[in-house]
Amino acid sequence: MARRLAPAEPYKDGKQTPYRGHPVFVAQHATATCCRGCLERWHGIPKGRELTRAEHVYVVDVICRWIERELTGGTGPGPARHR
């Protein structure tokens, strides 16, 4: 994630996260943490600058919580699914 999302201008931003191939990629699309545009639109994290340490931790936490919920079959409110 540090190379794909954290830089101010990630390489191939908006296309850097595949839709499949690894569970984290699926989680990133499901939580709108797949590109800087989605981070800005859905999480209020502005584009054009590197992620702060706190933002990086926040994004990882969002992804981990989604994966955990998927593994345990949990339901409840969460970020809208992104497509």
PDB file with one MODEL, atoms N, CA, C and O in Angstrom:
MODEL        1
ATOM      1  N   MET A   1       0.811  -1.186   0.000  1.00  0.00           N
ATOM      2  CA  MET A   1       0.000   0.000   0.000  1.00  0.00           C
ATOM      3  C   MET A   1       0.859   1.258   0.000  1.00  0.00           C
ATOM      4  O   MET A   1       0.471   2.274  -0.576  1.00  0.00           O
ATOM      5  N   ALA A   2       1.989   1.200   0.621  1.00  0.00           N
ATOM      6  CA  ALA A   2       2.832   2.390   0.713  1.00  0.00           C
ATOM      7  C   ALA A   2       3.206   2.924  -0.663  1.00  0.00           C
ATOM      8  O   ALA A   2       3.272   4.139  -0.854  1.00  0.00           O
ATOM      9  N   ARG A   3       3.451   2.045  -1.617  1.00  0.00           N
ATOM     10  CA  ARG A   3       3.816   2.497  -2.960  1.00  0.00           C
ATOM     11  C   ARG A   3       2.598   2.761  -3.833  1.00  0.00           C
ATOM     12  O   ARG A   3       2.633   3.646  -4.688  1.00  0.00           O
ATOM     13  N   ARG A   4       1.521   2.007  -3.630  1.00  0.00           N
ATOM     14  CA  ARG A   4       0.352   2.121  -4.506  1.00  0.00           C
ATOM     15  C   ARG A   4      -0.573   3.271  -4.138  1.00  0.00           C
ATOM     16  O   ARG A   4      -1.269   3.791  -5.010  1.00  0.00           O
ATOM     17  N   LEU A   5      -0.603   3.681  -2.883  1.00  0.00           N
ATOM     18  CA  LEU A   5      -1.619   4.630  -2.449  1.00  0.00           C
ATOM     19  C   LEU A   5      -1.082   5.831  -1.687  1.00  0.00           C
ATOM     20  O   LEU A   5      -1.647   6.920  -1.786  1.00  0.00           O
ATOM     21  N   ALA A   6      -0.015   5.660  -0.938  1.00  0.00           N
ATOM     22  CA  ALA A   6       0.463   6.718  -0.054  1.00  0.00           C
ATOM     23  C   ALA A   6       1.128   7.910  -0.745  1.00  0.00           C
ATOM     24  O   ALA A   6       1.042   9.018  -0.216  1.00  0.00           O
ATOM     25  N   PRO A   7       1.784   7.744  -1.896  1.00  0.00           N
ATOM     26  CA  PRO A   7       2.441   8.907  -2.515  1.00  0.00           C
ATOM     27  C   PRO A   7       1.449   9.997  -2.925  1.00  0.00           C
ATOM     28  O   PRO A   7       0.256   9.740  -3.088  1.00  0.00           O
ATOM     29  N   ALA A   8       1.952  11.191  -3.083  1.00  0.00           N
ATOM     30  CA  ALA A   8       1.115  12.317  -3.501  1.00  0.00           C
ATOM     31  C   ALA A   8       0.489  12.062  -4.867  1.00  0.00           C
ATOM     32  O   ALA A   8      -0.665  12.418  -5.106  1.00  0.00           O
ATOM     33  N   GLU A   9       1.252  11.450  -5.754  1.00  0.00           N
ATOM     34  CA  GLU A   9       0.758  11.132  -7.098  1.00  0.00           C
ATOM     35  C   GLU A   9       1.148   9.694  -7.437  1.00  0.00           C
ATOM     36  O   GLU A   9       2.148   9.462  -8.117  1.00  0.00           O
ATOM     37  N   PRO A  10       0.350   8.720  -6.958  1.00  0.00           N
ATOM     38  CA  PRO A  10       0.691   7.314  -7.204  1.00  0.00           C
ATOM     39  C   PRO A  10       0.736   6.984  -8.698  1.00  0.00           C
ATOM     40  O   PRO A  10      -0.020   7.543  -9.492  1.00  0.00           O
ATOM     41  N   TYR A  11       1.617   6.087  -9.058  1.00  0.00           N
ATOM     42  CA  TYR A  11       1.733   5.613 -10.433  1.00  0.00           C
ATOM     43  C   TYR A  11       0.407   4.970 -10.845  1.00  0.00           C
ATOM     44  O   TYR A  11      -0.128   4.124 -10.129  1.00  0.00           O
ATOM     45  N   LYS A  12      -0.110   5.371 -11.986  1.00  0.00           N
ATOM     46  CA  LYS A  12      -1.363   4.840 -12.533  1.00  0.00           C
ATOM     47  C   LYS A  12      -2.532   5.030 -11.563  1.00  0.00           C
ATOM     48  O   LYS A  12      -3.376   4.142 -11.441  1.00  0.00           O
ATOM     49  N   ASP A  13      -2.592   6.151 -10.883  1.00  0.00           N
ATOM     50  CA  ASP A  13      -3.654   6.385  -9.910  1.00  0.00           C
ATOM     51  C   ASP A  13      -5.011   6.163 -10.554  1.00  0.00           C
ATOM     52  O   ASP A  13      -5.273   6.643 -11.656  1.00  0.00           O
ATOM     53  N   GLY A  14      -5.853   5.446  -9.869  1.00  0.00           N
ATOM     54  CA  GLY A  14      -7.169   5.101 -10.368  1.00  0.00           C
ATOM     55  C   GLY A  14      -7.190   3.761 -11.082  1.00  0.00           C
ATOM     56  O   GLY A  14      -8.254   3.198 -11.339  1.00  0.00           O
ATOM     57  N   LYS A  15      -6.005   3.255 -11.400  1.00  0.00           N
ATOM     58  CA  LYS A  15      -5.906   1.960 -12.083  1.00  0.00           C
ATOM     59  C   LYS A  15      -4.864   1.063 -11.413  1.00  0.00           C
ATOM     60  O   LYS A  15      -4.535  -0.001 -11.937  1.00  0.00           O
ATOM     61  N   GLN A  16      -4.350   1.480 -10.269  1.00  0.00           N
ATOM     62  CA  GLN A  16      -3.249   0.754  -9.653  1.00  0.00           C
ATOM     63  C   GLN A  16      -3.689  -0.462  -8.847  1.00  0.00           C
ATOM     64  O   GLN A  16      -2.860  -1.320  -8.543  1.00  0.00           O
ATOM     65  N   THR A  17      -4.961  -0.559  -8.495  1.00  0.00           N
ATOM     66  CA  THR A  17      -5.415  -1.670  -7.674  1.00  0.00           C
ATOM     67  C   THR A  17      -6.256  -2.624  -8.514  1.00  0.00           C
ATOM     68  O   THR A  17      -7.354  -2.263  -8.937  1.00  0.00           O
ATOM     69  N   PRO A  18      -5.764  -3.829  -8.762  1.00  0.00           N
ATOM     70  CA  PRO A  18      -6.548  -4.794  -9.530  1.00  0.00           C
ATOM     71  C   PRO A  18      -7.848  -5.150  -8.802  1.00  0.00           C
ATOM     72  O   PRO A  18      -7.950  -4.983  -7.587  1.00  0.00           O
ATOM     73  N   TYR A  19      -8.817  -5.630  -9.535  1.00  0.00           N
ATOM     74  CA  TYR A  19     -10.085  -6.029  -8.934  1.00  0.00           C
ATOM     75  C   TYR A  19     -10.022  -7.421  -8.323  1.00  0.00           C
ATOM     76  O   TYR A  19     -10.868  -7.777  -7.503  1.00  0.00           O
ATOM     77  N   ARG A  20      -9.038  -8.204  -8.709  1.00  0.00           N
ATOM     78  CA  ARG A  20      -8.916  -9.560  -8.176  1.00  0.00           C
ATOM     79  C   ARG A  20      -7.446  -9.933  -8.078  1.00  0.00           C
ATOM     80  O   ARG A  20      -6.560  -9.172  -8.463  1.00  0.00           O
ATOM     81  N   GLY A  21      -7.215 -11.136  -7.547  1.00  0.00           N
ATOM     82  CA  GLY A  21      -5.841 -11.606  -7.439  1.00  0.00           C
ATOM     83  C   GLY A  21      -5.354 -11.691  -6.010  1.00  0.00           C
ATOM     84  O   GLY A  21      -4.448 -12.471  -5.713  1.00  0.00           O
ATOM     85  N   HIS A  22      -5.931 -10.909  -5.122  1.00  0.00           N
ATOM     86  CA  HIS A  22      -5.546 -10.946  -3.714  1.00  0.00           C
ATOM     87  C   HIS A  22      -6.718 -10.398  -2.898  1.00  0.00           C
ATOM     88  O   HIS A  22      -7.352  -9.429  -3.315  1.00  0.00           O
ATOM     89  N   PRO A  23      -7.016 -10.995  -1.753  1.00  0.00           N
ATOM     90  CA  PRO A  23      -8.153 -10.522  -0.946  1.00  0.00           C
ATOM     91  C   PRO A  23      -8.067  -9.045  -0.557  1.00  0.00           C
ATOM     92  O   PRO A  23      -9.096  -8.385  -0.410  1.00  0.00           O
ATOM     93  N   VAL A  24      -6.866  -8.530  -0.391  1.00  0.00           N
ATOM     94  CA  VAL A  24      -6.736  -7.114  -0.032  1.00  0.00           C
ATOM     95  C   VAL A  24      -7.213  -6.222  -1.179  1.00  0.00           C
ATOM     96  O   VAL A  24      -7.795  -5.165  -0.931  1.00  0.00           O
ATOM     97  N   PHE A  25      -6.977  -6.627  -2.428  1.00  0.00           N
ATOM     98  CA  PHE A  25      -7.460  -5.839  -3.562  1.00  0.00           C
ATOM     99  C   PHE A  25      -8.986  -5.764  -3.534  1.00  0.00           C
ATOM    100  O   PHE A  25      -9.559  -4.696  -3.752  1.00  0.00           O
ATOM    101  N   VAL A  26      -9.635  -6.877  -3.272  1.00  0.00           N
ATOM    102  CA  VAL A  26     -11.101  -6.903  -3.180  1.00  0.00           C
ATOM    103  C   VAL A  26     -11.550  -5.984  -2.044  1.00  0.00           C
ATOM    104  O   VAL A  26     -12.495  -5.212  -2.200  1.00  0.00           O
ATOM    105  N   ALA A  27     -10.870  -6.071  -0.911  1.00  0.00           N
ATOM    106  CA  ALA A  27     -11.209  -5.237   0.241  1.00  0.00           C
ATOM    107  C   ALA A  27     -11.026  -3.753  -0.076  1.00  0.00           C
ATOM    108  O   ALA A  27     -11.831  -2.927   0.353  1.00  0.00           O
ATOM    109  N   GLN A  28      -9.987  -3.411  -0.816  1.00  0.00           N
ATOM    110  CA  GLN A  28      -9.762  -2.011  -1.157  1.00  0.00           C
ATOM    111  C   GLN A  28     -10.897  -1.468  -2.019  1.00  0.00           C
ATOM    112  O   GLN A  28     -11.333  -0.335  -1.817  1.00  0.00           O
ATOM    113  N   HIS A  29     -11.378  -2.251  -2.966  1.00  0.00           N
ATOM    114  CA  HIS A  29     -12.492  -1.788  -3.786  1.00  0.00           C
ATOM    115  C   HIS A  29     -13.783  -1.739  -2.973  1.00  0.00           C
ATOM    116  O   HIS A  29     -14.590  -0.825  -3.145  1.00  0.00           O
ATOM    117  N   ALA A  30     -13.980  -2.712  -2.094  1.00  0.00           N
ATOM    118  CA  ALA A  30     -15.191  -2.751  -1.277  1.00  0.00           C
ATOM    119  C   ALA A  30     -15.264  -1.588  -0.288  1.00  0.00           C
ATOM    120  O   ALA A  30     -16.354  -1.159   0.093  1.00  0.00           O
ATOM    121  N   THR A  31     -14.110  -1.085   0.124  1.00  0.00           N
ATOM    122  CA  THR A  31     -14.080  -0.010   1.119  1.00  0.00           C
ATOM    123  C   THR A  31     -13.709   1.347   0.532  1.00  0.00           C
ATOM    124  O   THR A  31     -13.509   2.312   1.270  1.00  0.00           O
ATOM    125  N   ALA A  32     -13.619   1.421  -0.776  1.00  0.00           N
ATOM    126  CA  ALA A  32     -13.268   2.671  -1.459  1.00  0.00           C
ATOM    127  C   ALA A  32     -11.917   3.210  -0.984  1.00  0.00           C
ATOM    128  O   ALA A  32     -11.749   4.408  -0.761  1.00  0.00           O
ATOM    129  N   THR A  33     -10.961   2.291  -0.836  1.00  0.00           N
ATOM    130  CA  THR A  33      -9.594   2.672  -0.485  1.00  0.00           C
ATOM    131  C   THR A  33      -8.623   2.224  -1.579  1.00  0.00           C
ATOM    132  O   THR A  33      -7.449   1.969  -1.313  1.00  0.00           O
ATOM    133  N   CYS A  34      -9.123   2.132  -2.798  1.00  0.00           N
ATOM    134  CA  CYS A  34      -8.357   1.589  -3.922  1.00  0.00           C
ATOM    135  C   CYS A  34      -7.520   2.632  -4.656  1.00  0.00           C
ATOM    136  O   CYS A  34      -6.538   2.278  -5.308  1.00  0.00           O
ATOM    137  N   CYS A  35      -7.883   3.900  -4.567  1.00  0.00           N
ATOM    138  CA  CYS A  35      -7.126   4.950  -5.260  1.00  0.00           C
ATOM    139  C   CYS A  35      -7.331   6.271  -4.520  1.00  0.00           C
ATOM    140  O   CYS A  35      -8.183   6.383  -3.639  1.00  0.00           O
ATOM    141  N   ARG A  36      -6.548   7.246  -4.891  1.00  0.00           N
ATOM    142  CA  ARG A  36      -6.629   8.541  -4.206  1.00  0.00           C
ATOM    143  C   ARG A  36      -7.962   9.240  -4.471  1.00  0.00           C
ATOM    144  O   ARG A  36      -8.466   9.965  -3.613  1.00  0.00           O
ATOM    145  N   GLY A  37      -8.530   9.025  -5.650  1.00  0.00           N
ATOM    146  CA  GLY A  37      -9.836   9.615  -5.941  1.00  0.00           C
ATOM    147  C   GLY A  37     -10.911   9.090  -5.000  1.00  0.00           C
ATOM    148  O   GLY A  37     -11.734   9.856  -4.499  1.00  0.00           O
ATOM    149  N   CYS A  38     -10.902   7.790  -4.763  1.00  0.00           N
ATOM    150  CA  CYS A  38     -11.881   7.202  -3.834  1.00  0.00           C
ATOM    151  C   CYS A  38     -11.603   7.625  -2.403  1.00  0.00           C
ATOM    152  O   CYS A  38     -12.534   7.883  -1.640  1.00  0.00           O
ATOM    153  N   LEU A  39     -10.327   7.699  -2.031  1.00  0.00           N
ATOM    154  CA  LEU A  39     -10.011   8.165  -0.677  1.00  0.00           C
ATOM    155  C   LEU A  39     -10.535   9.580  -0.455  1.00  0.00           C
ATOM    156  O   LEU A  39     -11.042   9.901   0.619  1.00  0.00           O
ATOM    157  N   GLU A  40     -10.410  10.414  -1.469  1.00  0.00           N
ATOM    158  CA  GLU A  40     -10.902  11.788  -1.346  1.00  0.00           C
ATOM    159  C   GLU A  40     -12.427  11.821  -1.292  1.00  0.00           C
ATOM    160  O   GLU A  40     -13.013  12.466  -0.423  1.00  0.00           O
ATOM    161  N   ARG A  41     -13.055  11.128  -2.216  1.00  0.00           N
ATOM    162  CA  ARG A  41     -14.516  11.176  -2.314  1.00  0.00           C
ATOM    163  C   ARG A  41     -15.208  10.532  -1.117  1.00  0.00           C
ATOM    164  O   ARG A  41     -16.146  11.106  -0.564  1.00  0.00           O
ATOM    165  N   TRP A  42     -14.753   9.341  -0.708  1.00  0.00           N
ATOM    166  CA  TRP A  42     -15.461   8.577   0.315  1.00  0.00           C
ATOM    167  C   TRP A  42     -14.907   8.732   1.727  1.00  0.00           C
ATOM    168  O   TRP A  42     -15.616   8.480   2.701  1.00  0.00           O
ATOM    169  N   HIS A  43     -13.648   9.142   1.846  1.00  0.00           N
ATOM    170  CA  HIS A  43     -13.032   9.222   3.175  1.00  0.00           C
ATOM    171  C   HIS A  43     -12.524  10.619   3.527  1.00  0.00           C
ATOM    172  O   HIS A  43     -12.032  10.838   4.634  1.00  0.00           O
ATOM    173  N   GLY A  44     -12.639  11.563   2.593  1.00  0.00           N
ATOM    174  CA  GLY A  44     -12.217  12.935   2.877  1.00  0.00           C
ATOM    175  C   GLY A  44     -10.719  13.133   2.961  1.00  0.00           C
ATOM    176  O   GLY A  44     -10.262  14.114   3.547  1.00  0.00           O
ATOM    177  N   ILE A  45      -9.942  12.224   2.390  1.00  0.00           N
ATOM    178  CA  ILE A  45      -8.483  12.342   2.397  1.00  0.00           C
ATOM    179  C   ILE A  45      -8.068  12.956   1.060  1.00  0.00           C
ATOM    180  O   ILE A  45      -8.199  12.308   0.022  1.00  0.00           O
ATOM    181  N   PRO A  46      -7.573  14.189   1.068  1.00  0.00           N
ATOM    182  CA  PRO A  46      -7.296  14.901  -0.183  1.00  0.00           C
ATOM    183  C   PRO A  46      -6.190  14.281  -1.033  1.00  0.00           C
ATOM    184  O   PRO A  46      -5.237  13.691  -0.524  1.00  0.00           O
ATOM    185  N   LYS A  47      -6.351  14.438  -2.336  1.00  0.00           N
ATOM    186  CA  LYS A  47      -5.335  14.018  -3.300  1.00  0.00           C
ATOM    187  C   LYS A  47      -4.219  15.058  -3.337  1.00  0.00           C
ATOM    188  O   LYS A  47      -4.345  16.146  -2.774  1.00  0.00           O
ATOM    189  N   GLY A  48      -3.127  14.706  -4.008  1.00  0.00           N
ATOM    190  CA  GLY A  48      -2.076  15.676  -4.267  1.00  0.00           C
ATOM    191  C   GLY A  48      -1.038  15.842  -3.184  1.00  0.00           C
ATOM    192  O   GLY A  48      -0.190  16.729  -3.276  1.00  0.00           O
ATOM    193  N   ARG A  49      -1.084  15.015  -2.165  1.00  0.00           N
ATOM    194  CA  ARG A  49      -0.063  15.040  -1.117  1.00  0.00           C
ATOM    195  C   ARG A  49       0.072  13.628  -0.565  1.00  0.00           C
ATOM    196  O   ARG A  49      -0.842  12.813  -0.689  1.00  0.00           O
ATOM    197  N   GLU A  50       1.213  13.347   0.043  1.00  0.00           N
ATOM    198  CA  GLU A  50       1.420  12.024   0.629  1.00  0.00           C
ATOM    199  C   GLU A  50       0.448  11.814   1.780  1.00  0.00           C
ATOM    200  O   GLU A  50       0.048  12.761   2.457  1.00  0.00           O
ATOM    201  N   LEU A  51       0.077  10.562   1.988  1.00  0.00           N
ATOM    202  CA  LEU A  51      -0.739  10.250   3.151  1.00  0.00           C
ATOM    203  C   LEU A  51       0.079  10.491   4.418  1.00  0.00           C
ATOM    204  O   LEU A  51       1.278  10.217   4.455  1.00  0.00           O
ATOM    205  N   THR A  52      -0.571  10.997   5.437  1.00  0.00           N
ATOM    206  CA  THR A  52       0.093  11.116   6.729  1.00  0.00           C
ATOM    207  C   THR A  52       0.151   9.728   7.364  1.00  0.00           C
ATOM    208  O   THR A  52      -0.524   8.804   6.911  1.00  0.00           O
ATOM    209  N   ARG A  53       0.941   9.591   8.390  1.00  0.00           N
ATOM    210  CA  ARG A  53       1.017   8.308   9.112  1.00  0.00           C
ATOM    211  C   ARG A  53      -0.364   7.931   9.641  1.00  0.00           C
ATOM    212  O   ARG A  53      -0.765   6.771   9.548  1.00  0.00           O
ATOM    213  N   ALA A  54      -1.090   8.895  10.191  1.00  0.00           N
ATOM    214  CA  ALA A  54      -2.425   8.627  10.737  1.00  0.00           C
ATOM    215  C   ALA A  54      -3.395   8.177   9.642  1.00  0.00           C
ATOM    216  O   ALA A  54      -4.211   7.284   9.871  1.00  0.00           O
ATOM    217  N   GLU A  55      -3.313   8.780   8.465  1.00  0.00           N
ATOM    218  CA  GLU A  55      -4.178   8.385   7.352  1.00  0.00           C
ATOM    219  C   GLU A  55      -3.838   6.980   6.869  1.00  0.00           C
ATOM    220  O   GLU A  55      -4.727   6.190   6.553  1.00  0.00           O
ATOM    221  N   HIS A  56      -2.549   6.680   6.816  1.00  0.00           N
ATOM    222  CA  HIS A  56      -2.103   5.350   6.418  1.00  0.00           C
ATOM    223  C   HIS A  56      -2.659   4.302   7.383  1.00  0.00           C
ATOM    224  O   HIS A  56      -3.187   3.275   6.958  1.00  0.00           O
ATOM    225  N   VAL A  57      -2.537   4.568   8.668  1.00  0.00           N
ATOM    226  CA  VAL A  57      -3.050   3.651   9.691  1.00  0.00           C
ATOM    227  C   VAL A  57      -4.567   3.513   9.553  1.00  0.00           C
ATOM    228  O   VAL A  57      -5.101   2.409   9.667  1.00  0.00           O
ATOM    229  N   TYR A  58      -5.260   4.619   9.310  1.00  0.00           N
ATOM    230  CA  TYR A  58      -6.714   4.601   9.138  1.00  0.00           C
ATOM    231  C   TYR A  58      -7.114   3.698   7.968  1.00  0.00           C
ATOM    232  O   TYR A  58      -8.010   2.866   8.106  1.00  0.00           O
ATOM    233  N   VAL A  59      -6.455   3.861   6.820  1.00  0.00           N
ATOM    234  CA  VAL A  59      -6.787   3.078   5.625  1.00  0.00           C
ATOM    235  C   VAL A  59      -6.546   1.586   5.888  1.00  0.00           C
ATOM    236  O   VAL A  59      -7.387   0.756   5.542  1.00  0.00           O
ATOM    237  N   VAL A  60      -5.428   1.247   6.484  1.00  0.00           N
ATOM    238  CA  VAL A  60      -5.138  -0.155   6.791  1.00  0.00           C
ATOM    239  C   VAL A  60      -6.197  -0.703   7.746  1.00  0.00           C
ATOM    240  O   VAL A  60      -6.640  -1.841   7.586  1.00  0.00           O
ATOM    241  N   ASP A  61      -6.603   0.079   8.723  1.00  0.00           N
ATOM    242  CA  ASP A  61      -7.627  -0.349   9.681  1.00  0.00           C
ATOM    243  C   ASP A  61      -8.964  -0.602   8.984  1.00  0.00           C
ATOM    244  O   ASP A  61      -9.631  -1.595   9.274  1.00  0.00           O
ATOM    245  N   VAL A  62      -9.357   0.278   8.075  1.00  0.00           N
ATOM    246  CA  VAL A  62     -10.606   0.106   7.329  1.00  0.00           C
ATOM    247  C   VAL A  62     -10.572  -1.216   6.557  1.00  0.00           C
ATOM    248  O   VAL A  62     -11.531  -1.986   6.589  1.00  0.00           O
ATOM    249  N   ILE A  63      -9.470  -1.467   5.870  1.00  0.00           N
ATOM    250  CA  ILE A  63      -9.319  -2.696   5.084  1.00  0.00           C
ATOM    251  C   ILE A  63      -9.363  -3.920   6.000  1.00  0.00           C
ATOM    252  O   ILE A  63     -10.062  -4.889   5.703  1.00  0.00           O
ATOM    253  N   CYS A  64      -8.638  -3.884   7.088  1.00  0.00           N
ATOM    254  CA  CYS A  64      -8.594  -5.025   8.013  1.00  0.00           C
ATOM    255  C   CYS A  64      -9.958  -5.294   8.635  1.00  0.00           C
ATOM    256  O   CYS A  64     -10.357  -6.450   8.775  1.00  0.00           O
ATOM    257  N   ARG A  65     -10.680  -4.233   9.011  1.00  0.00           N
ATOM    258  CA  ARG A  65     -12.020  -4.427   9.576  1.00  0.00           C
ATOM    259  C   ARG A  65     -12.957  -5.059   8.566  1.00  0.00           C
ATOM    260  O   ARG A  65     -13.770  -5.905   8.939  1.00  0.00           O
ATOM    261  N   TRP A  66     -12.869  -4.677   7.296  1.00  0.00           N
ATOM    262  CA  TRP A  66     -13.726  -5.256   6.262  1.00  0.00           C
ATOM    263  C   TRP A  66     -13.404  -6.742   6.086  1.00  0.00           C
ATOM    264  O   TRP A  66     -14.307  -7.576   6.023  1.00  0.00           O
ATOM    265  N   ILE A  67     -12.114  -7.062   6.008  1.00  0.00           N
ATOM    266  CA  ILE A  67     -11.712  -8.460   5.846  1.00  0.00           C
ATOM    267  C   ILE A  67     -12.191  -9.290   7.038  1.00  0.00           C
ATOM    268  O   ILE A  67     -12.722 -10.386   6.862  1.00  0.00           O
ATOM    269  N   GLU A  68     -12.004  -8.773   8.232  1.00  0.00           N
ATOM    270  CA  GLU A  68     -12.446  -9.494   9.424  1.00  0.00           C
ATOM    271  C   GLU A  68     -13.951  -9.731   9.391  1.00  0.00           C
ATOM    272  O   GLU A  68     -14.413 -10.825   9.717  1.00  0.00           O
ATOM    273  N   ARG A  69     -14.710  -8.728   9.006  1.00  0.00           N
ATOM    274  CA  ARG A  69     -16.163  -8.861   8.924  1.00  0.00           C
ATOM    275  C   ARG A  69     -16.547  -9.911   7.874  1.00  0.00           C
ATOM    276  O   ARG A  69     -17.483 -10.683   8.082  1.00  0.00           O
ATOM    277  N   GLU A  70     -15.834  -9.938   6.760  1.00  0.00           N
ATOM    278  CA  GLU A  70     -16.103 -10.929   5.718  1.00  0.00           C
ATOM    279  C   GLU A  70     -15.800 -12.343   6.216  1.00  0.00           C
ATOM    280  O   GLU A  70     -16.556 -13.276   5.947  1.00  0.00           O
ATOM    281  N   LEU A  71     -14.705 -12.494   6.935  1.00  0.00           N
ATOM    282  CA  LEU A  71     -14.304 -13.815   7.422  1.00  0.00           C
ATOM    283  C   LEU A  71     -15.236 -14.345   8.501  1.00  0.00           C
ATOM    284  O   LEU A  71     -15.454 -15.553   8.593  1.00  0.00           O
ATOM    285  N   THR A  72     -15.785 -13.459   9.312  1.00  0.00           N
ATOM    286  CA  THR A  72     -16.657 -13.894  10.401  1.00  0.00           C
ATOM    287  C   THR A  72     -18.126 -13.891  10.014  1.00  0.00           C
ATOM    288  O   THR A  72     -18.984 -14.294  10.800  1.00  0.00           O
ATOM    289  N   GLY A  73     -18.413 -13.435   8.804  1.00  0.00           N
ATOM    290  CA  GLY A  73     -19.806 -13.395   8.363  1.00  0.00           C
ATOM    291  C   GLY A  73     -20.608 -12.302   9.037  1.00  0.00           C
ATOM    292  O   GLY A  73     -21.839 -12.322   9.018  1.00  0.00           O
ATOM    293  N   GLY A  74     -19.913 -11.351   9.631  1.00  0.00           N
ATOM    294  CA  GLY A  74     -20.581 -10.258  10.332  1.00  0.00           C
ATOM    295  C   GLY A  74     -21.308  -9.331   9.378  1.00  0.00           C
ATOM    296  O   GLY A  74     -20.991  -9.259   8.191  1.00  0.00           O
ATOM    297  N   THR A  75     -22.269  -8.638   9.907  1.00  0.00           N
ATOM    298  CA  THR A  75     -23.014  -7.642   9.141  1.00  0.00           C
ATOM    299  C   THR A  75     -23.003  -6.349   9.919  1.00  0.00           C
ATOM    300  O   THR A  75     -22.464  -6.274  11.023  1.00  0.00           O
ATOM    301  N   GLY A  76     -23.580  -5.372   9.355  1.00  0.00           N
ATOM    302  CA  GLY A  76     -23.669  -4.092  10.045  1.00  0.00           C
ATOM    303  C   GLY A  76     -23.220  -2.981   9.135  1.00  0.00           C
ATOM    304  O   GLY A  76     -22.801  -3.218   8.002  1.00  0.00           O
ATOM    305  N   PRO A  77     -23.309  -1.765   9.635  1.00  0.00           N
ATOM    306  CA  PRO A  77     -22.944  -0.620   8.801  1.00  0.00           C
ATOM    307  C   PRO A  77     -21.465  -0.630   8.470  1.00  0.00           C
ATOM    308  O   PRO A  77     -20.634  -1.100   9.247  1.00  0.00           O
ATOM    309  N   GLY A  78     -21.168  -0.116   7.335  1.00  0.00           N
ATOM    310  CA  GLY A  78     -19.792  -0.011   6.887  1.00  0.00           C
ATOM    311  C   GLY A  78     -19.759   0.847   5.659  1.00  0.00           C
ATOM    312  O   GLY A  78     -20.805   1.309   5.204  1.00  0.00           O
ATOM    313  N   PRO A  79     -18.584   1.077   5.102  1.00  0.00           N
ATOM    314  CA  PRO A  79     -18.490   1.889   3.893  1.00  0.00           C
ATOM    315  C   PRO A  79     -19.276   1.264   2.742  1.00  0.00           C
ATOM    316  O   PRO A  79     -19.392   0.043   2.632  1.00  0.00           O
ATOM    317  N   ALA A  80     -19.801   2.120   1.907  1.00  0.00           N
ATOM    318  CA  ALA A  80     -20.534   1.635   0.738  1.00  0.00           C
ATOM    319  C   ALA A  80     -19.601   0.856  -0.169  1.00  0.00           C
ATOM    320  O   ALA A  80     -18.420   1.184  -0.290  1.00  0.00           O
ATOM    321  N   ARG A  81     -20.126  -0.161  -0.797  1.00  0.00           N
ATOM    322  CA  ARG A  81     -19.308  -0.918  -1.750  1.00  0.00           C
ATOM    323  C   ARG A  81     -18.994  -0.043  -2.941  1.00  0.00           C
ATOM    324  O   ARG A  81     -19.860   0.672  -3.446  1.00  0.00           O
ATOM    325  N   HIS A  82     -17.783  -0.098  -3.379  1.00  0.00           N
ATOM    326  CA  HIS A  82     -17.287   0.718  -4.495  1.00  0.00           C
ATOM    327  C   HIS A  82     -17.135  -0.150  -5.721  1.00  0.00           C
ATOM    328  O   HIS A  82     -16.629  -1.268  -5.634  1.00  0.00           O
ATOM    329  N   ARG A  83     -17.559   0.343  -6.840  1.00  0.00           N
ATOM    330  CA  ARG A  83     -17.381  -0.378  -8.113  1.00  0.00           C
ATOM    331  C   ARG A  83     -16.843   0.557  -9.143  1.00  0.00           C
ATOM    332  O   ARG A  83     -16.619   0.155 -10.284  1.00  0.00           O
TER     333      ARG A  83
ENDMDL
END
